[in-house]
Amino acid sequence: FDITTGEIPRDDIRWILPLGGGSTMDLGCYPIQWVRWAVGADPEVVSATADCPVDGIDATLSAELRWANGVTGRVSSSMEATGFAAWLRVEGDGGTVLAGNPLAPQFGGAVITIDTPDGTRTVEAEQSTTYFHQLVAFRDAIVDGTPFPTTIDDGVVNMEIVDACYLAAGLDVRPTFS
């Protein structure tokens, strides 16, 4: 993977279906997790579309989501986009929050912009890797007994939503391993 161009060569593991290949498995699981966290509930997948230049492998997938409380949203990911971009935008009655590059803050652009009727505030996020924060959470759990920010059950629910995106796009869910 070339971070400057965003290109993933076709011989990369992400293009191999039996190994769980696809954009949604590789990249799309993150925005699904982000919107679940932002709304505080799990969505229903209303519809999804996918571009599959390799049979069964989504190079790009976009899904429309709906929550029981009436909130709607959209998630998308692409392994064929030009360059690298990751962001989360949440719009509500009180304003908008835009989180720039929450996936790989070490590459820059990790800025959170909060826009309300009272004005705009920008906060620059720490530029360390998400892996560093995972390591810190692991250390804190071992040393202090601090609960992990996510659980196994949360990962299972996220994967169920990934599967629902694939099914809504007319694709098979990724293979499971025992």
Residue, then its C-alpha position, 0 to 999 in steps of 0.5 A: f500500500d502506498i500512502t501517498t497515492g492510496e494505491i493498493p496493488r492487485d496482488d495485495i491480500r486485500w484483493i483476495l476474497p478467501l482471506g476477507g478481502g474488500s474495501t469494507m473489511d479493510l477500511g469501511c469497518y472504521p467509519i461504521q464504528w465511528v458512526r455507531w459511536a457518534v450516534g450511540a446506537d447501531p444502525e440498520v443498513v437501508s441500501a448499499t452499492a459496490d464497485c467490484p473490479v475483482d469478482g466479489i471484492d468491493a473496491t468501493l462500497s457506500a451504504e445508507l444507514r438509518w437508526a431507530n431514533g430517525v437519524t440517517g447517515r452514510v458510510s463509504s470506503s474505497m481501495e481505488a481512491t486517488g490519495f488517502a483521505a479519512w474523515l467523519r462528519v456529524e451534522g445536527d441541530g446544534g452544529t457540525v463536527l468534522a474530524g479529519n483523518p481519525l484513521a491515520p493521524q500520524f500522516g497529518g490532517a488530524v484536526i477536529t472542527i466544531d461549527t455551531p451558531d456561536g462560532t467555529r472552534t478547531v482542535e488539533a488532535e495528537q499526531s501519534t498512530t492509532y496503534f500507539h493508542q491501542l497499546v496504551a489502552f492495553r497497558d492501562a487494562i493490564v496495569d490499572g484494570t481500566p476497561f477497554p474502550t471497545t469489547i469483543d461483543d462490539g466487534v461482533v456487532n460491527m462485523e454484523i453491520v459490515d455483513a449487512c452492507y455486503l448483503a445490501a450491495g448484492l455481495d456475499v459476506r466474507p468467509t468465516f474461520s473457525 
